């Protein structure tokens, strides 16, 4: 007799969990902010320092721009590189570049390019005709020397949203 009661209780718990998880998912999606564009500051390290003598450890760096919107394209309007002193170094984008839904674009600063310094950064500006999910913009730094290797990431920070 106890078996049907246990099965019924498990069924009720399953239904409640299913309904609750659906509600949580819908709530999270409803709370997601959409944007028509942003200006994003992305830290990038062309080198870091190690040891007591502050020996530079030079890094290759990749700027990754990922359109997280599953339906709509965004357009990159600026990808600009600056050094540690805030001096403009290079436009990585000559003209606006569409980035399809779920697409990724990368820009590489080679390990041999020491112009940015330890405080290098990108300013990325993107826009869209309709409000879209915020893209993921981050830098990835990596290098290996002899038996030592290092890699890390840094996320972009929104300076302006529109």
C-alpha positions in Angstrom: 0.0 0.0 0.0 2.8 2.3 0.7 4.3 2.0 -2.8 1.5 3.8 -4.7 1.6 6.6 -2.1 5.4 7.0 -2.6 5.0 7.0 -6.4 2.3 9.6 -6.2 4.4 11.8 -3.8 7.4 11.5 -6.2 5.2 12.5 -9.1 4.0 15.6 -7.3 7.6 16.5 -6.4 8.7 16.0 -10.0 5.8 18.2 -11.3 6.6 21.0 -8.8 10.3 20.9 -9.6 9.5 21.1 -13.4 7.1 24.0 -13.0 9.5 25.8 -10.7 12.5 25.4 -13.0 10.5 26.7 -15.9 9.5 29.8 -13.9 13.1 30.4 -12.9 14.2 30.2 -16.5 11.5 32.5 -17.7 12.3 35.0 -14.9 16.0 35.0 -15.8 15.2 35.6 -19.5 12.7 38.3 -18.6 15.3 40.1 -16.5 18.0 40.0 -19.2 18.8 43.5 -20.4 18.9 44.2 -24.1 21.0 46.9 -25.7 21.2 48.7 -29.1 24.9 49.4 -28.6 27.8 49.8 -26.2 31.2 51.3 -25.8 33.4 48.6 -24.0 36.8 49.0 -22.3 38.8 45.8 -22.5 42.1 45.5 -20.5 44.9 43.7 -22.4 48.4 43.0 -21.2 51.1 42.8 -23.8 53.4 41.9 -20.9 53.4 41.4 -17.2 56.3 41.5 -14.7 57.9 38.8 -12.6 60.6 38.5 -10.0 62.3 41.0 -7.8 63.8 42.7 -10.8 60.4 43.1 -12.5 61.5 41.2 -15.5 59.0 41.6 -18.4 57.2 38.5 -19.5 55.8 39.2 -23.0 52.4 37.8 -24.0 50.5 37.2 -27.2 47.0 38.6 -26.7 43.7 37.9 -28.4 40.6 40.2 -28.3 37.5 38.0 -28.6 34.1 39.6 -29.5 31.3 37.1 -29.3 27.8 38.0 -30.4 25.6 36.2 -27.8 22.3 37.1 -29.4 20.8 34.0 -31.0 18.7 35.8 -33.6 20.2 39.2 -34.5 23.5 40.5 -35.9 25.4 43.3 -34.3 27.8 45.7 -36.1 31.3 46.5 -34.8 32.0 50.2 -35.5 35.3 50.6 -33.7 38.1 48.3 -32.4 40.8 50.6 -31.2 44.1 49.8 -29.4 45.7 52.1 -26.8 48.9 51.9 -24.8 49.6 52.2 -21.1 49.6 56.0 -21.2 46.3 56.1 -23.1 47.9 57.0 -26.4 46.1 55.7 -29.4 48.1 53.0 -31.3 46.0 51.4 -34.0 42.5 51.0 -35.6 41.9 47.3 -36.0 38.7 48.0 -37.9 38.7 50.0 -41.2 35.0 50.1 -41.7 31.9 48.8 -39.8 31.8 45.0 -39.6 28.6 43.0 -39.2 28.8 40.1 -36.8 26.1 37.6 -37.3 24.0 36.0 -34.5 26.2 33.7 -32.4 29.3 34.7 -34.4 32.8 35.5 -33.0 35.5 37.9 -34.3 39.0 37.9 -33.0 41.9 40.4 -33.2 45.5 39.4 -32.2 48.3 41.4 -30.8 51.4 39.3 -31.3 53.9 38.6 -28.5 56.5 40.6 -30.4 54.4 43.8 -30.3 55.5 45.5 -27.1 53.9 48.9 -27.9 50.9 48.5 -25.7 52.8 47.8 -22.5 51.4 46.3 -19.3 48.4 48.7 -19.3 47.3 48.2 -22.9 43.6 48.3 -23.7 41.0 48.1 -26.5 37.9 50.3 -26.9 35.2 48.4 -28.7 32.1 50.0 -30.0 29.2 48.0 -31.3 25.6 48.8 -32.3 22.5 47.0 -33.5 19.3 48.1 -35.3 17.2 46.5 -32.6 17.8 45.7 -28.9 20.0 42.5 -28.6 21.7 40.4 -25.9 24.9 41.9 -24.7 28.0 40.4 -26.5 30.8 38.8 -24.5 34.0 40.8 -25.1 37.2 39.6 -23.4 40.9 39.4 -23.9 43.0 36.2 -23.6 46.7 36.5 -22.9 49.2 33.6 -23.3 52.9 32.8 -23.5 55.3 30.0 -22.9 59.1 30.4 -22.3 61.3 27.4 -21.6 59.4 25.5 -18.9 57.2 28.4 -17.8 53.8 29.2 -19.2 51.1 31.6 -18.4 47.6 32.3 -19.6 44.7 34.4 -18.3 41.6 36.3 -19.4 40.2 39.7 -18.8 36.6 40.8 -19.4 35.5 44.0 -21.0 33.7 46.7 -18.9 30.9 48.7 -20.4 31.6 52.4 -20.3 28.5 53.5 -22.1 25.3 51.7 -23.2 22.7 53.0 -25.6 
